[in-house]
């Protein structure tokens, strides 16, 4: 008998949360906010100077006396600044609690951890869901197109505002990994180390195709109203839910789907001979779509997927990726997962080869797991051990006080073996 608890088949047409809560977070977030006025515009790649604008962010831990222990966490496409606290809209735990917390690789007792909602997002940083001060209405599609470098420029302005000159580490997976790599390309002198996970230095044609599928699903929803759904008091729930369902498939692997669901039926023994969610995997995807529309803005989804599509670091260096990292002193750790077909290991190896060609200090690990792209968000012990080992080694090189207490690594032979493997993969 399956040990998977069946998920009730939800409706994807009427989310349970009040849309006013989501709209409130777009401009008045339940987190810290850095505001930048007309005199401090964000210069966007599309040629627009965005001003005024704001960045919503969360911090965990304390900045040390010499400001050398700051870690910037960059979130993925559908993430936000709520890494390790209860989400103000959904009431669910933070999205990276496997990685951030006491006795975890990103330990707030040791590091000052910062995570900001990206520009273009919908949880407090200026984006298409925010009000345009020039019109008094929601930006919608009047918001300028943004890029990954734009996101990083905004983060750099936030880091300046916090009085931090050099980040000890920039960490991110997926779109967050793209930002982490872009940080080094744009501000090499400001990044001591980088942990780039399940990412690439450019978006593949296949990934662009998947994003276009999602965007078309949103725009085909009659309630999208040409992006003016807020003004017309509608919301493209159906289209956004379908976009999320399609994307979520790419975050998993065939093995993971088979292990979780197989061909098991949902709350029934025989097929209904209808288009109801007969299979558990169908119900699971509908649940993912329905819960997503509760917290995310449809136009933000369009903007952030487009930003990922445009990402190509080598394009700014005559197509030679290694030139983007010439002379850098940043320490790199690049991690991929064997079952990740969205950002396969070949993409990580391309980054590692470019870093090697530029004589950068880089460690690389491919972790065997059947959990797919989402493995970086899950409890994968080898991934967590490698991340911890890299940060400890970088901390030692940085001169941070990294005293490890006995309770951080319980006497566990399996954990000891994992740490040994991690150390072998990460020569100091």
N, C-alpha and C positions, 0 to 999 in steps of 0.2 A: 504493500500500500504506500502511496506517495506520502512523504512528510512535508509536502508543500501545502500550506494553508490556503485554500481557495480564496480568491479575491472577488467579492461581489461585482457583477457587471455594472459599471456606473454609466450614467448618462454623460455624454460629452457636450451637451447643449446648454446646461444650466449649472455652472459652478456654484458650490455652496457658500463661497466667501463673498462678502459684500464688495463690489467693485470699487466703492469709495475708499476702502482700506488700501487697496493697491494704488489708487490714484494719489492718496495722501502720501504714501511712501515715495512716490516719484519726485515730489518737491519738498516734502517735510519728513525726511526719513527718521526712523527710530535708531539713529546712530550718529556718530560725529560727522560734521560737515565742514568742509573748507570752501569758503566762497571767494571767488576771484572777480574783481570788478572790471569796468570798461578799460581801465588803464593796464590790465593784465590779461590780454587776450590769449587764447589758445590758438596757435597757428596750425591750421589743418592742412593736410596734403592736398585737399581739393581746392586750396587757394582762399578759403574763407578764414577770417579771424573771428573765432567764437568768443563773444563777451557780451554780458557777464555769463559766468558759468559756475557750477559748483561740483565738488567731488564728495561723495558720501563714503565714509570709511569706518572701520573698526580697528581697535588695537587691543593686544593682549600682552601682559607682562609689563616690565618697566625698562626704560632706556637707561643704560649704565652711564657712569660719570663721563667717560670719553666718547659716548655715542657710537660705540663700535659693535654693538650687538643687535642692530636692527635687521630684521628679515622682512622682505616684502613678499607676500603671497599673492600671486596673480590667479584670478579665477577663470574657469572655463566658460564656454558659450552661455550656458544657462545658470551659472553660479552668480554669486554676489558677494558682498562684504561680510556676510554672516557665517564665518568659518567655524567658530567654536562657541556659538551662543544660540539661544532659541530664536528661530526666525520670526520676525514680528508679524508676518502675514499668515504663514502656515501653522505656526506654533510647533514646528518640528525642530529637532536638533540641528546644529550647524553642519554644513555639507562636508567638512573634512575632519571630523572628530577622530578618525582613525590615525591621522597624521599630527594633529595639533592638540596639545593638552599635557598635563603633568605626566612625566615618565614616557612621553611619546617623542618621536624625532624632533618635532617643533615644540619645544617645551617652554611655555611662558615664564617658568622660573629661571630660565637661562637667557632667553632671547626676548627682544621687544618686537612683537609680530604685528605687522600692518597688512591689512587687506582693504582695497578700495573697490567700489563698484565702478566698472569701466565707463568711460564716456560713451554715450549711446545706450547705456543700460536703463533700467527702469526701477531701481531701488534707491534713488536719491541723487545719483550723478546725472548731470544734464544730458538729456537724450530726447528722442521723439515723443516720449510720454510726459515730458516736462512742459511747463507753461513758457511760451515765448514772450518775454517782457515787451517786445515791440508790438505785439498784437493782442496780448491778454488772453490768447487761446493756446491750446496744446499745440506743440510744434508739428506733430504728425510728419508728413512727408516734406514739409518745409525745412526740416532739420537737415543740415548738410551731411553728405556722405562722410563717414569716418573710416580710419584705417587702424591697423595694429600700431604703427608708429605714432599715430595721434593719441591712442590710449596711453602709450608709454610716456609721451611728452606731458600729458596731464598728470600722470603719476609722479614724474620728476618734479613738477611744480608743487605737488603735495609734499613730497619728500623735502623739498626746499623749505616749505612752510613749516615743517616739523623740525627744521634746524639740523637735518642729518646730511652730512657731506657724502659719506660712503656707506653703502649698504653692505652688511656682512654677507648676505645671500639674497638672491632673487629666486623664488621657487614657483613652479607652476606646471600643470599638466594640461595637455590638449591646447585649447586657445591660450590658457595660462602659460604653457610652455613656449608658445610663440612669443608671448610678451617677454618672458624671461630671456629668451635668446635675443630679441630685439633690444632689450636693455643693454646687453653687452655690446651689440653692434653700434648703438647710438651713444652710450655713455660708459665706455670701457673702464675709465678711470674711477667710476663711481660704484663699481660692483666688484667685491672681493671674490665672491664665489657664486656659482649658478647651478641649480638643480633643475634640469630640463627633462620632463617626463612625458612619454607618449605623445610626441609632437613632431613637427617638421619645420623646415626653414621656408617652405612654400606649400601652398595648398595644391593637391593633385587634381587632375581633371575629373577623376571619379568623385572626389569629395565636393568639388564645385557642382557636379551634376546632382548629387544628393541634396545639396543646399538649394539648388534651383527648384527641385521637386517640392521642398518644404515651402519655399516662398510662393510658388504657384498655388499650393494648397491654401495658403492664407489669402492670397489675392483673389482666388476664385470664390471665396465665401461671400455671399451677397451682403453680409453684415460688415464686411471690411470697408465698404463705402469709399473706395479710392483713398484709404488711409485716414479718413475723417470720421471714424466710428465714434470717437469721444464726443465730438461736436453734435453728432446725430443720435447720441445715446444708444448706441448698439455696441456689439463686440463680436469679432469673428471667432467665436469659441470653436466652432466645428473645424474651420480651416487650420487654426493654430493647433488644435488637438491632433489632427491628422499629420501635420508637420512634425509634431513631437513624436508621434508613434513611429513614423518613418525613420526619424533620426535615432530613436532609441534602439531600433534594430541594429543600427551600425555600431552602437556602443557595446554590444554583446557579441558572442561567438556562437557558432552552430552547436558546439559542445555544451556551452553554458545553457543555451535554450533547451537542448535535449535533456540535460541533467535536471533543470528546474521544472520543465513542463512535459517534455516528450509529446505524445499525442493524447495525453490524459484529458478527459472530459471535465467540464466545469459544472459542478452541482447536478450532474445527471449521468445516467448509465448509457443512454442511447441518444443518437443525434435527433435534433428537433426537425430536421428537414426544412430549415429556415435559414435566415441570415442573422440569427441571434449569435451570441458568443458561445458556441458549443464547446470550444476548446479553452483550456486554462490559459494558453499563451495569448489567445484573442482577448480574454478578459483582462489579463495583465497589461496588454498594450492599451486597451481602452482606459484602464485605471491611470496609466502613465500620462495619457493625453488629457484626461479630465483633471488630474491634480496639477498639471503644468499650467493650464489656463487660469488657475486660481491665483497664480503668483507672477505671471509673466505677461509683458505687453507684446502684442502682435507686431507692431511696427519696430520695436526694439529687436525682435527676432530677425526681421528683414535686414536691419542695419548691421547687426553683429555677424550674421552669416556672410554678408557682403564684405565686411572687413576681413574676415578670414580668407575669403576667396581672393582678395587682392594681395594677400601677404606673399612676398617673394623677396627675401633679403638679397639674394644674388643679383636681382635686377638692377639694384642701385650700384653694383660693382662690376658692370660689364659682363654679367653672367658668371663671374668667378666667385664662388661662395667664400673661398679662403681669404679673399681680399677684405671681406667684411670684418675679419678677426686679426688682421695683421698687427703684430706687436702687442696684443692684449696680454695682460698678466692675470686675468681672471681664472680661477680654478673652476673647471667644469666637471659635472657628473651628469651623464646622459643615460637614461633608463628607458627600455622598451619592454614590451610583453609579447610572448610568442604568438598568442591568439588574437592580437590586435590587428585587424585588417583595415581599420580606418586610418591609423597611423602606423604602418608596419615597421618592423625593425630596419628595413632597408632605408627608410627616411632618417632614422636615428644614426645609422652608419654613415650616411652622407654628411651629416653634421659632424660626426666624429672625425671623418677623413679630412674635412675642411679645417677643423681645429688642429689636427695633427700637421697638416700642411702649413699652418701658420705658427707652428711650434708652441701651441697653447698647452697648458696642463689639463689633460682630460682623462677621466675614467669612464668606462662604459660597461653596462650590464644589461643583458637580455634575460628577463626573468620568465621562467617556464610556468605558465598558468593557463587555464582554459576560460578565464573570466573576461576575456576580451578587452576592449579599450577602457572600459570602466574599472579595470583592475586597480588603477591608481587611486580610486575612491574607496576601495574595499580593503578588508583585512587580509593582506597578502604578506605574510611574515617576512619573506626574503626581501621584498621591496622596502618594508619599514626598517629592517636591519641595515640594508645598504644605505638608505637615506641617513639613518642615525650615524653610521660609521663615517660617511662623507662629511657630515656637519661637524662631527667631533674632530676629524682630522683637520678640516678647514679652521675650526675654532682654535686648535692648537697652533696652527700656523699664524693665525691672526693675533694670538696672544690673549684670547679670551680665557677666563677662569671657567674651566669645564669639569669641575669635580663631579665624579659620578658616584652616587651613593649606592650602597649594596642593594637597596630595594628596587633599583631601576632595572636590573637584569636578574630576576629570580634564578635560583639554582635550578636550571632546567637544561638537561643534556641536549634536547632538540634545539632550544634557543641558542645554546653555546655553539652547536654545529653550524646553525645559520649564520651566527656572527663570524665564525671562522671563514665561512665561504665569502661573506661580504668583505672581510678584510683582505682575502686573497684577490678579490676583484678590484680592490681599491688600494693599489700601492701608494704609499705616502712619499 
